[in-house]
Amino acid sequence: MEKRVELTLLMDFYGPLLTQHRREILRLYCEEDMSFQEIADQMGISRQGVHDAVKAATAQLTRYEAALGLVDRYRRIRSEVAACRALLDSVSTDGASQAALSEARAALDRISGIETME
């Protein structure tokens, strides 16, 4: 399961760089959780063709990540944002400083792409 989650994350970042055919096969494999045979039946190709396309697309996405490191950078930013939020949450302040802390949390949320739940 973790392999598919990792592949989905790579698809989120680098999927547009794949051919439409490979992107659709990976979408069915990762997002729809279809088997190779189910994908083959739907796409009108052989099971081996699906296997080869998934393998080639995975290798291609892995090469993109090795060269560009966007997924790794995204994970590091998310981790650092979470650490900053935890530190901000540990600070006790008066009313005037609370507004500044709330604005700092909102800025961290915008950086990490988290929708504010407050």
C-alpha positions as CSV (number, residue, x, y, z in Angstrom):
1,M,0.0,0.0,0.0
2,E,2.8,2.4,0.9
3,K,4.3,1.9,-2.6
4,R,1.0,3.2,-4.2
5,V,0.9,6.1,-1.8
6,E,4.4,7.1,-2.8
7,L,3.6,6.6,-6.4
8,T,0.5,8.8,-6.1
9,L,2.6,11.6,-4.5
10,L,5.1,11.3,-7.3
11,M,2.2,11.5,-9.8
12,D,0.9,14.7,-8.1
13,F,4.3,16.4,-8.7
14,Y,5.5,14.9,-11.9
15,G,2.4,13.3,-13.5
16,P,2.0,16.0,-16.2
17,L,5.4,15.1,-17.5
18,L,4.2,11.6,-18.4
19,T,2.5,10.7,-21.6
20,Q,-1.3,10.8,-21.4
21,H,-1.4,7.0,-21.8
22,R,1.0,6.3,-18.9
23,R,-0.6,8.9,-16.8
24,E,-4.0,7.3,-17.3
25,I,-2.7,3.8,-16.5
26,L,-1.0,5.0,-13.3
27,R,-4.2,6.9,-12.3
28,L,-6.2,3.7,-12.7
29,Y,-3.6,1.7,-10.8
30,C,-3.1,4.2,-7.9
31,E,-6.3,6.2,-7.6
32,E,-8.8,3.6,-8.7
33,D,-6.9,0.7,-7.2
34,M,-7.5,-1.4,-10.3
35,S,-5.5,-4.6,-11.0
36,F,-3.3,-4.9,-14.1
37,Q,-5.9,-7.1,-15.7
38,E,-8.8,-4.7,-15.0
39,I,-6.7,-1.8,-16.5
40,A,-5.8,-4.0,-19.5
41,D,-9.4,-4.8,-20.1
42,Q,-10.5,-1.1,-19.8
43,M,-7.6,0.2,-21.9
44,G,-7.7,-2.5,-24.6
45,I,-4.1,-3.6,-24.0
46,S,-2.4,-6.7,-22.6
47,R,-1.8,-7.3,-18.9
48,Q,1.9,-7.3,-19.7
49,G,1.5,-4.0,-21.5
50,V,0.0,-2.5,-18.3
51,H,2.8,-4.0,-16.2
52,D,5.4,-2.6,-18.5
53,A,3.8,0.9,-18.6
54,V,3.5,1.0,-14.7
55,K,7.1,-0.1,-14.4
56,A,8.4,2.4,-17.0
57,A,6.3,5.3,-15.6
58,T,7.4,4.5,-12.0
59,A,11.1,4.6,-13.1
60,Q,10.5,7.8,-15.0
61,L,8.9,9.5,-12.0
62,T,11.6,8.2,-9.7
63,R,14.3,9.7,-12.0
64,Y,12.4,13.1,-12.0
65,E,12.4,13.0,-8.2
66,A,16.1,12.1,-8.0
67,A,16.9,15.0,-10.3
68,L,14.5,17.7,-9.0
69,G,13.7,16.6,-5.4
70,L,10.4,18.3,-5.2
71,V,8.6,15.6,-3.2
72,D,11.5,15.6,-0.7
73,R,11.4,19.4,-0.4
74,Y,7.7,19.3,0.0
75,R,8.0,16.8,2.9
76,R,10.7,18.8,4.6
77,I,8.7,22.0,4.4
78,R,5.6,20.3,5.8
79,S,7.7,18.9,8.6
80,E,9.2,22.3,9.5
81,V,5.8,24.0,9.3
82,A,4.4,21.4,11.7
83,A,7.4,22.1,14.1
84,C,6.8,25.8,13.9
85,R,3.1,25.4,14.6
86,A,3.8,23.2,17.6
87,L,6.2,25.9,19.0
88,L,3.6,28.6,18.4
89,D,1.0,26.5,20.1
90,S,3.3,26.2,23.2
91,V,3.6,30.0,23.6
92,S,1.2,31.7,26.1
93,T,0.5,35.3,25.5
94,D,-1.7,38.2,26.3
95,G,-4.5,39.3,23.9
96,A,-2.3,41.6,21.7
97,S,0.3,39.0,21.1
98,Q,-2.3,36.3,20.4
99,A,-3.3,38.2,17.2
100,A,0.3,38.1,16.0
101,L,0.5,34.3,16.8
102,S,-2.7,33.7,14.9
103,E,-1.3,35.6,11.9
104,A,1.9,33.5,12.1
105,R,-0.2,30.3,12.2
106,A,-2.2,31.5,9.2
107,A,1.0,32.3,7.3
108,L,2.3,28.8,8.0
109,D,-0.9,27.3,6.8
110,R,-0.7,29.3,3.5
111,I,2.9,28.1,3.1
112,S,2.0,24.5,3.5
113,G,-1.3,24.6,1.7
114,I,-3.4,23.7,4.8
115,E,-6.9,25.0,5.0
116,T,-7.4,26.8,8.3
117,M,-9.8,25.0,10.6
118,E,-10.0,27.9,13.1
